[in-house]
Amino acid sequence: MTLIFIDHKFQYELERLFRNFFPPMELKLSTDRADAQGDFCLTEKSEFSGGVNLSVELVCDGKRYSMNRTLPAETPDKEQEREMSVLLYKALREYTGHDLPWGILTGVRPVKVLSKLTDEQALQSLLVSQRKLAVARRIEQVQKPLVESIPANSFSLYVSIPFCPTRCSYCSFVSHSVDHAAARLEEYLAKMTEEMKQLATISRHLGLIPDTIYFGGGTPTVLSVEQLKRLFAALEYFDLSHIREFTVEAGRPDTITAEKLLAIKQAGAGRVSVNPQTMNDSVLKAIGRAHTSEQTEQAFLTAREVGFDVINMDLIAGLPTDDFDSFAASLDTVCGLSPENITVHSLALKRAARLFHEGAGSAVGETERMIDYAHKKLAECGYIPYYLYRQKNTADNQENTGYARPGTESLYNTYIMEELQTILAVGAGASTKLVDRATGRIQRITNHKYPYEYLDRFNDILENKRQIFSFFV
Ligand code: SF4
């Protein structure tokens, strides 16, 4: 299939929308009308005196679908782009015979986008389904008091540990096998400590106060007890007297021990994540996770004994070899354990994932059913949705949703998703996000992606962080 763009700049948005209908399809992109041969989709903008004409012509499997729309000349570019997206959507809907749950919305943060629109605009202009709009509206309501509680001049601290015991087949994160990285792991921890010290100095200087802390990965518990303690000690560079939430994403159950959980608790963390992804052992094997559901349950019970206030558990809908019944059984088992938070992801197949190249073989088509089941079941069990985000190439165009028992919603997850608070981030691949809530201005400073780059170009990292001064002063 060739997607052709003639005389407009809406390529990025149209390509993303197209891929939402056909995630695994090989797509050739072109700006040459001569490529309109075989299966193609030609999108074109033409201007005439007093107006612009937008058109979409889709030719696929010998069938042809044509849509066009004329707009006044003064129509803003953004609105033209939306109109073109609607035309493409309608052509693809006619061809495939199905709608997308999020309509023409393609971005990561649909709740944020929809919060600025009326229901009618969301349904009519963006073609969002009633069901997804209802979830977005519910989340907006839940987030309201959390948003209002953000202290002035506060920030969240993110610490990136991009190492895992082995790589899961669906993983597209910048995570590295800890064995592979072992030679430079100590150096990495030392540099990260230095970066934390620099950020602590900058934040004190600017009068910024740490509000939440999040150790994410990768798998932070891949570190030894001694290494974890050393990193936690570096937090003392910051003023920790106003911390409202401290999370450590323990993640893979095969790395979790009582000693590590105790060290995490003693450092002041009140929230940990123990991530099963599925409670079906054969699916775990198929996705390359070297642990069993029994280990997950044991890790959860140990975390309970250690006494964390909030335990989160992640599940993924649409995993290879999984099916609806197995997913529902996993969710029921996790609900039975009664963690305070449950996060339900939809499988996202990105190029960086091994699975993308091996062919997913996943339960695509069933994912929507799984997500709907999760929403219903979790409501019955007393959980409410409190944050939501989308990724590219997700099975059945579904989303990732964090659920919580009321009063246990993660502040960090809410603030990062809705871009409401500055995040100062340390470690390889970590992204600092500076947020000016008064003006809505946002600036990102991203650290080098790979640990070896982070180490070899560490001075760049420190230098880049100086931009924090110019943003706030
Ligand atoms: S545990 Fe998470 S970050 Fe690590 S390889 Fe698996 S999916 Fe990737």
Residues whose N, C-alpha, C, O or C-beta is under 5 A from the ligand:
A	BS01	SF4	C164 T166 R167 C168 C171 F173 S175 G217 G218 R252
